[in-house]
Amino acid sequence: MTVPEQIDALRGRLADRTFDVLFVSAGVTNRPEGTVAQTSTEEFVRVMVTNALSPLRVIETLQDLLTPTGTIGVMSSGQGSVTNNERGGHEVYRGSKAALNTFMRSYAARHEGEDRTLVLMAPGWVKTEMGGEDARLEVGESIPHVVTTIDDLGGRPGLHYVDYLGRTVPW
């Protein structure tokens, strides 16, 4: 995901294929209690490159393999909402997902008038290594809804920032 040459190699392997959906899921975090100022430059770069830069590199590299009315989705987070950030915490992760959302908004602006559906997906707080044991949802409770929501949005051009239940997430 973070190595452009590997993304290019994947593009080469898929060159003869066409897809209706491209969904990019990338996410790492750092210490949730650390502020931006307390985060090392190396850790900040690792999170931002993985969560924000690399998904857009994948999309830009693979976009021409999608049908003209296909769907491009990325795994964002409700924590990427600037509006909903009322208590702080998880600052670098939040910032990386907010950056991802902004990059996708720029992508959507550059592709305005096209028939593709673009989705920023907030999967909910899911019990994974990153989400932790206190999370509210099991993977099996989130992902089937993620798939249904992406399917339901298909054919609706433009950028949609939604949660796993299809509810709009404020920017």
BELDA-V261521 format. One record per pair of residues at least 6 apart in sequence whose C-alpha atoms are under 8 Angstrom apart, sorted by sequence separation. I is the first residue (numbers start at 1). GAP is how many residues later the second one is. If there is no record, write none. Layout:
BEGIN
I_GAP + I_GAP
END
This chain:
BEGIN
1_6 + 78_6 + 79_6 + 125_6 + 126_6 + 127_6 + 162_6 + 163_6 + 127_7 + 161_7 + 162_7 + 36_8 + 127_8 + 160_8 + 161_8 + 126_9 + 127_9 + 161_9 + 108_10 + 125_10 + 126_10 + 127_10 + 161_10 + 125_11 + 126_11 + 127_11 + 128_11 + 124_12 + 125_12 + 126_12 + 127_12 + 30_13 + 59_13 + 81_13 + 124_13 + 126_13 + 79_14 + 80_14 + 79_15 + 80_15 + 149_15 + 80_16 + 82_16 + 104_16 + 126_16 + 149_16 + 30_17 + 80_17 + 81_17 + 146_17 + 149_17 + 29_18 + 79_18 + 80_18 + 124_18 + 146_18 + 28_19 + 55_19 + 79_19 + 80_19 + 101_19 + 123_19 + 145_19 + 146_19 + 27_20 + 77_20 + 123_20 + 145_20 + 76_21 + 80_21 + 143_21 + 28_22 + 142_22 + 27_23 + 28_23 + 123_23 + 26_24 + 27_24 + 76_24 + 1_25 + 26_25 + 76_25 + 121_25 + 26_29 + 25_30 + 24_31 + 119_31 + 24_34 + 24_35 + 117_36 + 22_37 + 117_37 + 117_38 + 116_39 + 117_39 + 118_39 + 120_39 + 122_39 + 124_39 + 115_40 + 116_40 + 117_40 + 118_40 + 119_40 + 120_40 + 121_40 + 122_40 + 123_40 + 124_40 + 115_41 + 116_41 + 117_41 + 118_41 + 119_41 + 120_41 + 121_41 + 122_41 + 123_41 + 115_42 + 116_42 + 117_42 + 118_42 + 119_42 + 120_42 + 121_42 + 122_42 + 114_43 + 115_43 + 117_43 + 119_43 + 121_43 + 22_44 + 48_44 + 52_44 + 56_44 + 72_44 + 76_44 + 77_44 + 78_44 + 114_44 + 21_45 + 47_45 + 48_45 + 51_45 + 52_45 + 55_45 + 70_45 + 71_45 + 72_45 + 73_45 + 74_45 + 75_45 + 76_45 + 77_45 + 78_45 + 19_46 + 20_46 + 47_46 + 51_46 + 68_46 + 69_46 + 70_46 + 71_46 + 72_46 + 73_46 + 74_46 + 75_46 + 76_46 + 77_46 + 78_46 + 112_46 + 2_47 + 18_47 + 19_47 + 20_47 + 52_47 + 53_47 + 56_47 + 68_47 + 69_47 + 70_47 + 71_47 + 72_47 + 73_47 + 74_47 + 75_47 + 76_47 + 77_47 + 122_47 + 2_48 + 17_48 + 18_48 + 19_48 + 27_48 + 44_48 + 48_48 + 52_48 + 56_48 + 68_48 + 69_48 + 71_48 + 73_48 + 75_48 + 1_49 + 18_49 + 20_49 + 21_49 + 22_49 + 23_49 + 24_49 + 25_49 + 26_49 + 47_49 + 51_49 + 7_50 + 11_50 + 15_50 + 20_50 + 21_50 + 22_50 + 23_50 + 24_50 + 25_50 + 108_50 + 7_51 + 11_51 + 14_51 + 19_51 + 20_51 + 21_51 + 22_51 + 23_51 + 24_51 + 52_51 + 108_51 + 2_52 + 21_52 + 23_52 + 1_53 + 4_53 + 8_53 + 39_53 + 1_54 + 7_54 + 35_54 + 105_54 + 34_55 + 35_55 + 36_55 + 104_55 + 33_56 + 34_56 + 35_56 + 36_56 + 1_57 + 32_57 + 33_57 + 34_57 + 35_57 + 32_58 + 31_59 + 32_59 + 30_60 + 32_61 + 30_62 + 29_63 + 30_63 + 29_64 + 28_65 + 73_77 + 71_79 + 71_83 + 70_84 + 71_84 + 70_85 + 78_85 + 69_86 + 84_86 + 83_87 + 84_87 + 69_88 + 81_88 + 82_88 + 83_88 + 81_89 + 82_89 + 81_90 + 78_91 + 80_91 + 29_101 + 28_102
END
